[in-house]
Amino acid sequence: MEKIFDIIVKLGETISVSGKYSDIHMISFTGTAVGKYFNGAVIGSGVDTQKISKTDGEAVLSARYMLEGNDADGEKCRIFIENTGSPESGYCPMIVTDSKSLAWLETAEMSAEIKNCENGVIVSICGAEIL
């Protein structure tokens, strides 16, 4: 898979609730996207929701956010991303965009890698066009 862009994420406030069977953490964030196909920024803030099971410790994450910027053709566009998964099984982003040149991302095979960095994480969005 080819890297589409990186999102340099700056973490914000965390709100949490501890239930009988799960702990839930909602982490707000902002960020900047840089790459060959798209450059832009998170509009407003995104949220990463983390559900951690108290029975087996399994963590399921779901981050939702919208980016605004320019595609590789220089056209203004927006990209919505819902990135779900877990550290054990990996992450799978779903994308919706109004960019004509990036429309293929809506049906592409996708993956994401998350790496820690100072003050946040770097999310690398990768995709392979399905022919």
N, CA, C and O atoms as a printed pandas DataFrame, in Angstrom:
     atom_number atom_name residue_name chain_id  residue_number  x_coord  y_coord  z_coord
0              1         N          MET        A               1    0.836   -1.185    0.000
1              2        CA          MET        A               1    0.000    0.000    0.000
2              3         C          MET        A               1    0.873    1.238    0.000
3              4         O          MET        A               1    1.972    1.253    0.554
4              5         N          GLU        A               2    0.362    2.258   -0.626
5              6        CA          GLU        A               2    1.087    3.522   -0.741
6              7         C          GLU        A               2    0.624    4.493    0.333
7              8         O          GLU        A               2   -0.567    4.575    0.634
8              9         N          LYS        A               3    1.580    5.239    0.917
9             10        CA          LYS        A               3    1.208    6.259    1.893
10            11         C          LYS        A               3    0.497    7.394    1.165
11            12         O          LYS        A               3    1.004    7.931    0.180
12            13         N          ILE        A               4   -0.681    7.750    1.664
13            14        CA          ILE        A               4   -1.465    8.837    1.083
14            15         C          ILE        A               4   -1.071   10.153    1.748
15            16         O          ILE        A               4   -0.776   11.133    1.065
16            17         N          PHE        A               5   -1.066   10.175    3.083
17            18        CA          PHE        A               5   -0.594   11.329    3.837
18            19         C          PHE        A               5   -0.413   10.933    5.293
19            20         O          PHE        A               5   -0.923    9.907    5.746
20            21         N          ASP        A               6    0.321   11.765    6.014
21            22        CA          ASP        A               6    0.483   11.638    7.464
22            23         C          ASP        A               6   -0.353   12.721    8.120
23            24         O          ASP        A               6   -0.489   13.825    7.592
24            25         N          ILE        A               7   -0.909   12.394    9.272
25            26        CA          ILE        A               7   -1.591   13.393   10.079
26            27         C          ILE        A               7   -0.818   13.508   11.387
27            28         O          ILE        A               7   -0.714   12.552   12.156
28            29         N          ILE        A               8   -0.281   14.700   11.617
29            30        CA          ILE        A               8    0.437   14.972   12.851
30            31         C          ILE        A               8   -0.612   15.453   13.847
31            32         O          ILE        A               8   -1.126   16.565   13.734
32            33         N          VAL        A               9   -0.924   14.605   14.822
33            34        CA          VAL        A               9   -2.040   14.817   15.737
34            35         C          VAL        A               9   -1.544   15.409   17.051
35            36         O          VAL        A               9   -0.614   14.895   17.672
36            37         N          LYS        A              10   -2.189   16.505   17.461
37            38        CA          LYS        A              10   -1.910   17.113   18.766
38            39         C          LYS        A              10   -3.102   16.794   19.667
39            40         O          LYS        A              10   -4.227   17.218   19.401
40            41         N          LEU        A              11   -2.838   16.040   20.735
41            42        CA          LEU        A              11   -3.897   15.587   21.622
42            43         C          LEU        A              11   -4.402   16.711   22.513
43            44         O          LEU        A              11   -3.642   17.575   22.950
44            45         N          GLY        A              12   -5.720   16.675   22.772
45            46        CA          GLY        A              12   -6.357   17.675   23.629
46            47         C          GLY        A              12   -6.889   17.044   24.892
47            48         O          GLY        A              12   -6.267   16.150   25.465
48            49         N          GLU        A              13   -8.041   17.512   25.322
49            50        CA          GLU        A              13   -8.672   17.067   26.569
50            51         C          GLU        A              13   -9.169   15.624   26.459
51            52         O          GLU        A              13   -9.648   15.198   25.408
52            53         N          THR        A              14   -9.049   14.894   27.546
53            54        CA          THR        A              14   -9.601   13.548   27.659
54            55         C          THR        A              14  -10.739   13.565   28.669
55            56         O          THR        A              14  -10.592   14.073   29.780
56            57         N          ILE        A              15  -11.893   12.992   28.262
57            58        CA          ILE        A              15  -12.980   12.792   29.207
58            59         C          ILE        A              15  -13.238   11.295   29.284
59            60         O          ILE        A              15  -13.130   10.591   28.279
60            61         N          SER        A              16  -13.575   10.808   30.464
61            62        CA          SER        A              16  -13.664    9.361   30.682
62            63         C          SER        A              16  -14.858    8.993   31.534
63            64         O          SER        A              16  -15.385    9.805   32.295
64            65         N          VAL        A              17  -15.270    7.745   31.384
65            66        CA          VAL        A              17  -16.254    7.142   32.261
66            67         C          VAL        A              17  -15.819    5.697   32.484
67            68         O          VAL        A              17  -15.368    5.017   31.562
68            69         N          SER        A              18  -15.965    5.242   33.731
69            70        CA          SER        A              18  -15.594    3.879   34.074
70            71         C          SER        A              18  -16.856    3.114   34.434
71            72         O          SER        A              18  -17.494    3.386   35.451
72            73         N          GLY        A              19  -17.209    2.152   33.587
73            74        CA          GLY        A              19  -18.384    1.338   33.831
74            75         C          GLY        A              19  -18.013    0.012   34.469
75            76         O          GLY        A              19  -16.852   -0.232   34.798
76            77         N          LYS        A              20  -19.005   -0.833   34.637
77            78        CA          LYS        A              20  -18.778   -2.133   35.251
78            79         C          LYS        A              20  -17.912   -3.022   34.361
79            80         O          LYS        A              20  -17.059   -3.757   34.860
80            81         N          TYR        A              21  -18.128   -2.960   33.041
81            82        CA          TYR        A              21  -17.444   -3.865   32.116
82            83         C          TYR        A              21  -16.427   -3.184   31.201
83            84         O          TYR        A              21  -15.564   -3.849   30.627
84            85         N          SER        A              22  -16.527   -1.861   31.064
85            86        CA          SER        A              22  -15.632   -1.146   30.147
86            87         C          SER        A              22  -15.270    0.224   30.706
87            88         O          SER        A              22  -16.024    0.828   31.469
88            89         N          ASP        A              23  -14.103    0.689   30.305
89            90        CA          ASP        A              23  -13.701    2.080   30.495
90            91         C          ASP        A              23  -13.771    2.752   29.135
91            92         O          ASP        A              23  -13.336    2.181   28.135
92            93         N          ILE        A              24  -14.319    3.966   29.090
93            94        CA          ILE        A              24  -14.409    4.731   27.850
94            95         C          ILE        A              24  -13.628    6.027   28.028
95            96         O          ILE        A              24  -13.807    6.748   29.010
96            97         N          HIS        A              25  -12.761    6.307   27.061
97            98        CA          HIS        A              25  -11.996    7.551   27.036
98            99         C          HIS        A              25  -12.264    8.239   25.703
99           100         O          HIS        A              25  -12.132    7.625   24.645
100          101         N          MET        A              26  -12.635    9.497   25.756
101          102        CA          MET        A              26  -12.825   10.299   24.543
102          103         C          MET        A              26  -11.774   11.403   24.563
103          104         O          MET        A              26  -11.754   12.248   25.458
104          105         N          ILE        A              27  -10.896   11.378   23.553
105          106        CA          ILE        A              27   -9.768   12.302   23.491
106          107         C          ILE        A              27   -9.966   13.229   22.298
107          108         O          ILE        A              27  -10.010   12.773   21.155
108          109         N          SER        A              28  -10.084   14.518   22.560
109          110        CA          SER        A              28  -10.198   15.471   21.455
110          111         C          SER        A              28   -8.805   15.718   20.878
111          112         O          SER        A              28   -7.796   15.548   21.562
112          113         N          PHE        A              29   -8.771   16.122   19.605
113          114        CA          PHE        A              29   -7.479   16.393   18.975
114          115         C          PHE        A              29   -7.623   17.347   17.798
115          116         O          PHE        A              29   -8.703   17.513   17.231
116          117         N          THR        A              30   -6.511   17.963   17.454
117          118        CA          THR        A              30   -6.375   18.756   16.237
118          119         C          THR        A              30   -5.205   18.143   15.473
119          120         O          THR        A              30   -4.554   17.220   15.962
120          121         N          GLY        A              31   -4.944   18.652   14.289
121          122        CA          GLY        A              31   -3.814   18.104   13.567
122          123         C          GLY        A              31   -3.634   18.707   12.189
123          124         O          GLY        A              31   -4.471   19.458   11.689
124          125         N          THR        A              32   -2.500   18.345   11.595
125          126        CA          THR        A              32   -2.119   18.802   10.266
126          127         C          THR        A              32   -1.784   17.597    9.407
127          128         O          THR        A              32   -1.070   16.693    9.842
128          129         N          ALA        A              33   -2.304   17.588    8.180
129          130        CA          ALA        A              33   -2.042   16.496    7.238
130          131         C          ALA        A              33   -1.026   16.956    6.194
131          132         O          ALA        A              33   -1.139   18.048    5.637
132          133         N          VAL        A              34   -0.034   16.105    5.941
133          134        CA          VAL        A              34    0.980   16.406    4.931
134          135         C          VAL        A              34    1.244   15.155    4.098
135          136         O          VAL        A              34    1.328   14.047    4.628
136          137         N          GLY        A              35    1.374   15.350    2.789
137          138        CA          GLY        A              35    1.672   14.203    1.952
138          139         C          GLY        A              35    1.648   14.526    0.476
139          140         O          GLY        A              35    1.417   15.665    0.071
140          141         N          LYS        A              36    1.889   13.511   -0.313
141          142        CA          LYS        A              36    1.948   13.615   -1.773
142          143         C          LYS        A              36    0.582   13.940   -2.373
143          144         O          LYS        A              36    0.498   14.669   -3.362
144          145         N          TYR        A              37   -0.500   13.399   -1.777
145          146        CA          TYR        A              37   -1.836   13.522   -2.360
146          147         C          TYR        A              37   -2.716   14.580   -1.721
147          148         O          TYR        A              37   -3.692   15.024   -2.325
148          149         N          PHE        A              38   -2.376   14.995   -0.486
149          150        CA          PHE        A              38   -3.228   15.944    0.239
150          151         C          PHE        A              38   -2.410   16.658    1.301
151          152         O          PHE        A              38   -1.535   16.069    1.934
152          153         N          ASN        A              39   -2.713   17.949    1.486
153          154        CA          ASN        A              39   -2.146   18.751    2.570
154          155         C          ASN        A              39   -3.263   19.604    3.145
155          156         O          ASN        A              39   -3.999   20.251    2.401
156          157         N          GLY        A              40   -3.392   19.609    4.463
157          158        CA          GLY        A              40   -4.458   20.382    5.088
158          159         C          GLY        A              40   -4.421   20.255    6.594
159          160         O          GLY        A              40   -3.386   19.953    7.187
160          161         N          ALA        A              41   -5.585   20.495    7.209
161          162        CA          ALA        A              41   -5.669   20.480    8.672
162          163         C          ALA        A              41   -7.032   19.958    9.110
163          164         O          ALA        A              41   -8.007   19.996    8.360
164          165         N          VAL        A              42   -7.069   19.471   10.346
165          166        CA          VAL        A              42   -8.322   19.043   10.951
166          167         C          VAL        A              42   -9.202   20.278   11.131
167          168         O          VAL        A              42   -8.740   21.305   11.627
168          169         N          ILE        A              43  -10.473   20.179   10.728
169          170        CA          ILE        A              43  -11.437   21.259   10.932
170          171         C          ILE        A              43  -11.980   21.128   12.352
171          172         O          ILE        A              43  -12.451   20.059   12.739
172          173         N          GLY        A              44  -11.916   22.202   13.125
173          174        CA          GLY        A              44  -12.390   22.148   14.507
174          175         C          GLY        A              44  -11.533   21.179   15.292
175          176         O          GLY        A              44  -10.324   21.369   15.427
176          177         N          SER        A              45  -12.170   20.130   15.812
177          178        CA          SER        A              45  -11.413   19.088   16.488
178          179         C          SER        A              45  -12.033   17.741   16.165
179          180         O          SER        A              45  -13.222   17.634   15.864
180          181         N          GLY        A              46  -11.194   16.715   16.237
181          182        CA          GLY        A              46  -11.662   15.350   16.074
182          183         C          GLY        A              46  -11.777   14.723   17.446
183          184         O          GLY        A              46  -11.420   15.325   18.458
184          185         N          VAL        A              47  -12.287   13.492   17.461
185          186        CA          VAL        A              47  -12.367   12.774   18.728
186          187         C          VAL        A              47  -11.984   11.317   18.515
187          188         O          VAL        A              47  -12.447   10.661   17.581
188          189         N          ASP        A              48  -11.134   10.832   19.398
189          190        CA          ASP        A              48  -10.734    9.429   19.411
190          191         C          ASP        A              48  -11.422    8.795   20.610
191          192         O          ASP        A              48  -11.156    9.159   21.755
192          193         N          THR        A              49  -12.317    7.835   20.335
193          194        CA          THR        A              49  -13.032    7.145   21.400
194          195         C          THR        A              49  -12.381    5.788   21.620
195          196         O          THR        A              49  -12.261    4.987   20.692
196          197         N          GLN        A              50  -11.965    5.540   22.843
197          198        CA          GLN        A              50  -11.284    4.292   23.195
198          199         C          GLN        A              50  -12.145    3.525   24.191
199          200         O          GLN        A              50  -12.470    4.023   25.269
200          201         N          LYS        A              51  -12.508    2.299   23.807
201          202        CA          LYS        A              51  -13.291    1.417   24.678
202          203         C          LYS        A              51  -12.371    0.291   25.128
203          204         O          LYS        A              51  -11.870   -0.478   24.308
204          205         N          ILE        A              52  -12.152    0.198   26.439
205          206        CA          ILE        A              52  -11.229   -0.787   26.985
206          207         C          ILE        A              52  -12.009   -1.748   27.882
207          208         O          ILE        A              52  -12.592   -1.347   28.889
208          209         N          SER        A              53  -12.006   -3.013   27.497
209          210        CA          SER        A              53  -12.733   -4.048   28.235
210          211         C          SER        A              53  -12.048   -4.329   29.563
211          212         O          SER        A              53  -10.827   -4.474   29.624
212          213         N          LYS        A              54  -12.841   -4.404   30.623
213          214        CA          LYS        A              54  -12.287   -4.749   31.937
214          215         C          LYS        A              54  -12.120   -6.254   32.098
215          216         O          LYS        A              54  -11.423   -6.701   33.009
216          217         N          THR        A              55  -12.746   -7.042   31.230
217          218        CA          THR        A              55  -12.621   -8.499   31.358
218          219         C          THR        A              55  -11.364   -9.036   30.691
219          220         O          THR        A              55  -10.694   -9.908   31.244
220          221         N          ASP        A              56  -11.033   -8.518   29.492
221          222        CA          ASP        A              56   -9.858   -9.053   28.797
222          223         C          ASP        A              56   -8.822   -7.995   28.426
223          224         O          ASP        A              56   -7.786   -8.324   27.848
224          225         N          GLY        A              57   -9.089   -6.728   28.750
225          226        CA          GLY        A              57   -8.144   -5.652   28.457
226          227         C          GLY        A              57   -8.108   -5.222   27.007
227          228         O          GLY        A              57   -7.317   -4.355   26.636
228          229         N          GLU        A              58   -8.968   -5.825   26.169
229          230        CA          GLU        A              58   -8.969   -5.473   24.742
230          231         C          GLU        A              58   -9.391   -4.016   24.563
231          232         O          GLU        A              58  -10.358   -3.550   25.165
232          233         N          ALA        A              59   -8.642   -3.314   23.721
233          234        CA          ALA        A              59   -8.933   -1.914   23.424
234          235         C          ALA        A              59   -9.433   -1.800   21.993
235          236         O          ALA        A              59   -8.793   -2.288   21.062
236          237         N          VAL        A              60  -10.586   -1.150   21.820
237          238        CA          VAL        A              60  -11.133   -0.869   20.495
238          239         C          VAL        A              60  -11.194    0.645   20.369
239          240         O          VAL        A              60  -11.752    1.329   21.227
240          241         N          LEU        A              61  -10.614    1.162   19.286
241          242        CA          LEU        A              61  -10.539    2.598   19.088
242          243         C          LEU        A              61  -11.328    3.011   17.860
243          244         O          LEU        A              61  -11.429    2.258   16.891
244          245         N          SER        A              62  -11.888    4.214   17.906
245          246        CA          SER        A              62  -12.599    4.777   16.765
246          247         C          SER        A              62  -12.374    6.283   16.768
247          248         O          SER        A              62  -12.835    6.987   17.666
248          249         N          ALA        A              63  -11.665    6.767   15.762
249          250        CA          ALA        A              63  -11.413    8.204   15.635
250          251         C          ALA        A              63  -12.196    8.744   14.450
251          252         O          ALA        A              63  -12.210    8.143   13.376
252          253         N          ARG        A              64  -12.851    9.893   14.656
253          254        CA          ARG        A              64  -13.615   10.533   13.582
254          255         C          ARG        A              64  -13.196   11.997   13.496
255          256         O          ARG        A              64  -13.109   12.701   14.503
256          257         N          TYR        A              65  -12.939   12.435   12.259
257          258        CA          TYR        A              65  -12.517   13.817   12.061
258          259         C          TYR        A              65  -12.645   14.193   10.596
259          260         O          TYR        A              65  -12.762   13.331    9.725
260          261         N          MET        A              66  -12.621   15.516   10.336
261          262        CA          MET        A              66  -12.684   16.018    8.976
262          263         C          MET        A              66  -11.494   16.933    8.735
263          264         O          MET        A              66  -11.126   17.742    9.587
264          265         N          LEU        A              67  -10.905   16.787    7.561
265          266        CA          LEU        A              67   -9.770   17.600    7.141
266          267         C          LEU        A              67  -10.206   18.545    6.030
267          268         O          LEU        A              67  -11.099   18.223    5.247
268          269         N          GLU        A              68   -9.578   19.703    5.963
269          270        CA          GLU        A              68   -9.795   20.632    4.862
270          271         C          GLU        A              68   -8.435   21.064    4.345
271          272         O          GLU        A              68   -7.532   21.357    5.129
272          273         N          GLY        A              69   -8.287   21.103    3.028
273          274        CA          GLY        A              69   -7.009   21.500    2.453
274          275         C          GLY        A              69   -7.043   21.414    0.949
275          276         O          GLY        A              69   -8.060   21.700    0.318
276          277         N          ASN        A              70   -5.905   21.010    0.371
277          278        CA          ASN        A              70   -5.769   20.934   -1.077
278          279         C          ASN        A              70   -5.293   19.555   -1.491
279          280         O          ASN        A              70   -4.408   18.968   -0.867
280          281         N          ASP        A              71   -5.908   19.042   -2.571
281          282        CA          ASP        A              71   -5.461   17.756   -3.117
282          283         C          ASP        A              71   -4.244   17.976   -4.009
283          284         O          ASP        A              71   -3.774   19.105   -4.144
284          285         N          ALA        A              72   -3.733   16.919   -4.612
285          286        CA          ALA        A              72   -2.516   16.994   -5.430
286          287         C          ALA        A              72   -2.690   17.873   -6.663
287          288         O          ALA        A              72   -1.707   18.356   -7.226
288          289         N          ASP        A              73   -3.945   18.085   -7.090
289          290        CA          ASP        A              73   -4.212   18.980   -8.225
290          291         C          ASP        A              73   -4.320   20.433   -7.798
291          292         O          ASP        A              73   -4.551   21.310   -8.630
292          293         N          GLY        A              74   -4.154   20.695   -6.499
293          294        CA          GLY        A              74   -4.251   22.056   -5.993
294          295         C          GLY        A              74   -5.680   22.494   -5.706
295          296         O          GLY        A              74   -5.913   23.651   -5.360
296          297         N          GLU        A              75   -6.643   21.578   -5.847
297          298        CA          GLU        A              75   -8.052   21.904   -5.619
298          299         C          GLU        A              75   -8.386   21.837   -4.132
299          300         O          GLU        A              75   -7.958   20.924   -3.427
300          301         N          LYS        A              76   -9.168   22.835   -3.663
301          302        CA          LYS        A              76   -9.644   22.797   -2.275
302          303         C          LYS        A              76  -10.583   21.614   -2.123
303          304         O          LYS        A              76  -11.378   21.316   -3.015
304          305         N          CYS        A              77  -10.482   20.936   -0.971
305          306        CA          CYS        A              77  -11.350   19.787   -0.739
306          307         C          CYS        A              77  -11.437   19.503    0.748
307          308         O          CYS        A              77  -10.705   20.057    1.568
308          309         N          ARG        A              78  -12.376   18.606    1.057
309          310        CA          ARG        A              78  -12.524   18.094    2.414
310          311         C          ARG        A              78  -12.451   16.578    2.385
311          312         O          ARG        A              78  -12.837   15.936    1.408
312          313         N          ILE        A              79  -11.945   16.019    3.483
313          314        CA          ILE        A              79  -11.855   14.572    3.639
314          315         C          ILE        A              79  -12.373   14.225    5.031
315          316         O          ILE        A              79  -11.884   14.755    6.029
316          317         N          PHE        A              80  -13.368   13.330    5.099
317          318        CA          PHE        A              80  -13.846   12.792    6.364
318          319         C          PHE        A              80  -13.178   11.444    6.566
319          320         O          PHE        A              80  -13.107   10.641    5.635
320          321         N          ILE        A              81  -12.687   11.185    7.769
321          322        CA          ILE        A              81  -12.052    9.904    8.078
322          323         C          ILE        A              81  -12.669    9.328    9.344
323          324         O          ILE        A              81  -12.821   10.013   10.355
324          325         N          GLU        A              82  -13.020    8.052    9.261
325          326        CA          GLU        A              82  -13.382    7.275   10.443
326          327         C          GLU        A              82  -12.389    6.126   10.494
327          328         O          GLU        A              82  -12.428    5.223    9.658
328          329         N          ASN        A              83  -11.509    6.162   11.467
329          330        CA          ASN        A              83  -10.436    5.173   11.594
330          331         C          ASN        A              83  -10.749    4.279   12.784
331          332         O          ASN        A              83  -10.764    4.746   13.923
332          333         N          THR        A              84  -11.000    2.989   12.531
333          334        CA          THR        A              84  -11.363    2.063   13.599
334          335         C          THR        A              84  -10.393    0.897   13.655
335          336         O          THR        A              84   -9.739    0.563   12.666
336          337         N          GLY        A              85  -10.311    0.283   14.827
337          338        CA          GLY        A              85   -9.478   -0.901   14.974
338          339         C          GLY        A              85   -8.927   -1.029   16.369
339          340         O          GLY        A              85   -9.455   -0.468   17.330
340          341         N          SER        A              86   -7.837   -1.793   16.457
341          342        CA          SER        A              86   -7.199   -2.026   17.752
342          343         C          SER        A              86   -5.702   -2.222   17.534
343          344         O          SER        A              86   -5.263   -2.513   16.422
344          345         N          PRO        A              87   -4.927   -2.061   18.595
345          346        CA          PRO        A              87   -3.486   -2.297   18.449
346          347         C          PRO        A              87   -3.171   -3.725   17.990
347          348         O          PRO        A              87   -2.182   -3.951   17.292
348          349         N          GLU        A              88   -4.007   -4.678   18.380
349          350        CA          GLU        A              88   -3.766   -6.080   18.029
350          351         C          GLU        A              88   -4.135   -6.392   16.570
351          352         O          GLU        A              88   -3.393   -7.091   15.880
352          353         N          SER        A              89   -5.273   -5.876   16.103
353          354        CA          SER        A              89   -5.760   -6.241   14.764
354          355         C          SER        A              89   -5.430   -5.215   13.690
355          356         O          SER        A              89   -5.614   -5.491   12.505
356          357         N          GLY        A              90   -4.949   -4.044   14.075
357          358        CA          GLY        A              90   -4.636   -2.997   13.105
358          359         C          GLY        A              90   -5.797   -2.027   12.953
359          360         O          GLY        A              90   -6.847   -2.185   13.575
360          361         N          TYR        A              91   -5.586   -1.023   12.113
361          362        CA          TYR        A              91   -6.553    0.062   11.944
362          363         C          TYR        A              91   -6.981    0.166   10.488
363          364         O          TYR        A              91   -6.174    0.001    9.574
364          365         N          CYS        A              92   -8.268    0.442   10.289
365          366        CA          CYS        A              92   -8.833    0.520    8.942
366          367         C          CYS        A              92   -9.613    1.823    8.787
367          368         O          CYS        A              92  -10.708    1.954    9.335
368          369         N          PRO        A              93   -9.068    2.783    8.050
369          370        CA          PRO        A              93   -9.791    4.029    7.841
370          371         C          PRO        A              93  -10.847    3.899    6.735
371          372         O          PRO        A              93  -10.649    3.195    5.745
372          373         N          MET        A              94  -11.968    4.593    6.930
373          374        CA          MET        A              94  -12.997    4.754    5.918
374          375         C          MET        A              94  -12.991    6.234    5.561
375          376         O          MET        A              94  -12.990    7.094    6.442
376          377         N          ILE        A              95  -12.988    6.527    4.254
377          378        CA          ILE        A              95  -12.847    7.906    3.805
378          379         C          ILE        A              95  -14.012    8.311    2.914
379          380         O          ILE        A              95  -14.487    7.528    2.090
380          381         N          VAL        A              96  -14.468    9.562    3.096
381          382        CA          VAL        A              96  -15.422   10.210    2.202
382          383         C          VAL        A              96  -14.806   11.557    1.849
383          384         O          VAL        A              96  -14.351   12.282    2.734
384          385         N          THR        A              97  -14.787   11.899    0.552
385          386        CA          THR        A              97  -14.175   13.156    0.131
386          387         C          THR        A              97  -14.943   13.792   -1.024
387          388         O          THR        A              97  -15.612   13.103   -1.794
388          389         N          ASP        A              98  -14.837   15.114   -1.131
389          390        CA          ASP        A              98  -15.418   15.811   -2.279
390          391         C          ASP        A              98  -14.356   16.100   -3.353
391          392         O          ASP        A              98  -14.636   16.795   -4.329
392          393         N          SER        A              99  -13.149   15.573   -3.174
393          394        CA          SER        A              99  -12.068   15.740   -4.156
394          395         C          SER        A              99  -12.265   14.760   -5.313
395          396         O          SER        A              99  -12.403   13.556   -5.096
396          397         N          LYS        A             100  -12.277   15.278   -6.532
397          398        CA          LYS        A             100  -12.398   14.402   -7.710
398          399         C          LYS        A             100  -11.161   13.518   -7.854
399          400         O          LYS        A             100  -11.276   12.343   -8.202
400          401         N          SER        A             101   -9.979   14.076   -7.588
401          402        CA          SER        A             101   -8.758   13.286   -7.776
402          403         C          SER        A             101   -8.530   12.269   -6.650
403          404         O          SER        A             101   -7.749   11.333   -6.818
404          405         N          LEU        A             102   -9.202   12.442   -5.510
405          406        CA          LEU        A             102   -9.043   11.508   -4.403
406          407         C          LEU        A             102  -10.269   10.614   -4.200
407          408         O          LEU        A             102  -10.330    9.856   -3.231
408          409         N          ALA        A             103  -11.243   10.699   -5.105
409          410        CA          ALA        A             103  -12.478    9.915   -4.971
410          411         C          ALA        A             103  -12.194    8.420   -4.863
411          412         O          ALA        A             103  -12.964    7.688   -4.241
412          413         N          TRP        A             104  -11.102    7.963   -5.458
413          414        CA          TRP        A             104  -10.752    6.539   -5.403
414          415         C          TRP        A             104  -10.518    6.041   -3.974
415          416         O          TRP        A             104  -10.606    4.841   -3.713
416          417         N          LEU        A             105  -10.218    6.971   -3.040
417          418        CA          LEU        A             105  -10.003    6.574   -1.646
418          419         C          LEU        A             105  -11.273    6.018   -1.003
419          420         O          LEU        A             105  -11.200    5.254   -0.041
420          421         N          GLU        A             106  -12.438    6.401   -1.533
421          422        CA          GLU        A             106  -13.696    5.939   -0.954
422          423         C          GLU        A             106  -13.915    4.440   -1.155
423          424         O          GLU        A             106  -14.685    3.827   -0.416
424          425         N          THR        A             107  -13.251    3.843   -2.140
425          426        CA          THR        A             107  -13.411    2.403   -2.402
426          427         C          THR        A             107  -12.089    1.641   -2.314
427          428         O          THR        A             107  -12.045    0.440   -2.581
428          429         N          ALA        A             108  -11.031    2.327   -1.947
429          430        CA          ALA        A             108   -9.704    1.706   -1.893
430          431         C          ALA        A             108   -9.557    0.796   -0.677
431          432         O          ALA        A             108  -10.241    0.965    0.332
432          433         N          GLU        A             109   -8.655   -0.166   -0.794
433          434        CA          GLU        A             109   -8.235   -0.942    0.369
434          435         C          GLU        A             109   -7.370   -0.007    1.208
435          436         O          GLU        A             109   -6.404    0.564    0.702
436          437         N          MET        A             110   -7.710    0.153    2.487
437          438        CA          MET        A             110   -7.046    1.145    3.325
438          439         C          MET        A             110   -6.443    0.509    4.580
439          440         O          MET        A             110   -6.892   -0.537    5.049
440          441         N          SER        A             111   -5.423    1.168    5.099
441          442        CA          SER        A             111   -4.862    0.815    6.399
442          443         C          SER        A             111   -4.279    2.084    7.016
443          444         O          SER        A             111   -4.066    3.086    6.332
444          445         N          ALA        A             112   -4.029    2.019    8.311
445          446        CA          ALA        A             112   -3.422    3.150    9.011
446          447         C          ALA        A             112   -2.419    2.622   10.025
447          448         O          ALA        A             112   -2.609    1.566   10.627
448          449         N          GLU        A             113   -1.355    3.382   10.197
449          450        CA          GLU        A             113   -0.360    3.082   11.224
450          451         C          GLU        A             113   -0.320    4.255   12.182
451          452         O          GLU        A             113   -0.408    5.408   11.759
452          453         N          ILE        A             114   -0.188    3.975   13.467
453          454        CA          ILE        A             114   -0.164    5.018   14.482
454          455         C          ILE        A             114    1.139    4.909   15.262
455          456         O          ILE        A             114    1.469    3.856   15.807
456          457         N          LYS        A             115    1.872    6.018   15.306
457          458        CA          LYS        A             115    3.144    6.059   16.041
458          459         C          LYS        A             115    3.112    7.219   17.015
459          460         O          LYS        A             115    2.614    8.298   16.692
460          461         N          ASN        A             116    3.641    6.998   18.200
461          462        CA          ASN        A             116    3.733    8.066   19.196
462          463         C          ASN        A             116    4.778    9.087   18.785
463          464         O          ASN        A             116    5.798    8.748   18.185
464          465         N          CYS        A             117    4.509   10.343   19.116
465          466        CA          CYS        A             117    5.486   11.413   18.917
466          467         C          CYS        A             117    5.282   12.420   20.042
467          468         O          CYS        A             117    4.362   12.278   20.848
468          469         N          GLU        A             118    6.130   13.426   20.097
469          470        CA          GLU        A             118    6.025   14.443   21.138
470          471         C          GLU        A             118    4.670   15.144   21.048
471          472         O          GLU        A             118    4.296   15.619   19.976
472          473         N          ASN        A             119    3.940   15.215   22.142
473          474        CA          ASN        A             119    2.635   15.876   22.259
474          475         C          ASN        A             119    1.505   15.210   21.485
475          476         O          ASN        A             119    0.445   15.815   21.325
476          477         N          GLY        A             120    1.696   13.978   20.998
477          478        CA          GLY        A             120    0.609   13.347   20.260
478          479         C          GLY        A             120    1.023   12.088   19.545
479          480         O          GLY        A             120    1.832   11.304   20.040
480          481         N          VAL        A             121    0.449   11.906   18.364
481          482        CA          VAL        A             121    0.745   10.749   17.532
482          483         C          VAL        A             121    0.822   11.178   16.075
483          484         O          VAL        A             121    0.352   12.252   15.701
484          485         N          ILE        A             122    1.420   10.320   15.264
485          486        CA          ILE        A             122    1.400   10.496   13.811
486          487         C          ILE        A             122    0.598    9.334   13.239
487          488         O          ILE        A             122    0.918    8.168   13.467
488          489         N          VAL        A             123   -0.450    9.672   12.492
489          490        CA          VAL        A             123   -1.289    8.667   11.845
490          491         C          VAL        A             123   -0.936    8.669   10.363
491          492         O          VAL        A             123   -1.114    9.674    9.675
492          493         N          SER        A             124   -0.436    7.539    9.880
493          494        CA          SER        A             124   -0.113    7.401    8.455
494          495         C          SER        A             124   -1.266    6.671    7.784
495          496         O          SER        A             124   -1.565    5.526    8.120
496          497         N          ILE        A             125   -1.915    7.343    6.829
497          498        CA          ILE        A             125   -3.035    6.775    6.075
498          499         C          ILE        A             125   -2.460    6.208    4.774
499          500         O          ILE        A             125   -1.803    6.912    4.008
500          501         N          CYS        A             126   -2.726    4.913    4.545
501          502        CA          CYS        A             126   -2.198    4.220    3.356
502          503         C          CYS        A             126   -3.362    3.615    2.589
503          504         O          CYS        A             126   -4.375    3.233    3.175
504          505         N          GLY        A             127   -3.208    3.530    1.266
505          506        CA          GLY        A             127   -4.269    2.957    0.457
506          507         C          GLY        A             127   -3.751    2.320   -0.818
507          508         O          GLY        A             127   -2.663    2.630   -1.305
508          509         N          ALA        A             128   -4.571    1.419   -1.340
509          510        CA          ALA        A             128   -4.287    0.769   -2.613
510          511         C          ALA        A             128   -5.576    0.764   -3.414
511          512         O          ALA        A             128   -6.596    0.245   -2.960
512          513         N          GLU        A             129   -5.531    1.341   -4.601
513          514        CA          GLU        A             129   -6.720    1.415   -5.446
514          515         C          GLU        A             129   -7.138    0.015   -5.864
515          516         O          GLU        A             129   -6.317   -0.799   -6.285
516          517         N          ILE        A             130   -8.427   -0.247   -5.738
517          518        CA          ILE        A             130   -8.993   -1.525   -6.173
518          519         C          ILE        A             130   -9.421   -1.366   -7.621
519          520         O          ILE        A             130  -10.261   -0.522   -7.934
520          521         N          LEU        A             131   -8.851   -2.170   -8.500
521          522        CA          LEU        A             131   -9.169   -2.041   -9.924
522          523         C          LEU        A             131  -10.375   -2.863  -10.293
523          524         O          LEU        A             131  -10.784   -2.873  -11.454
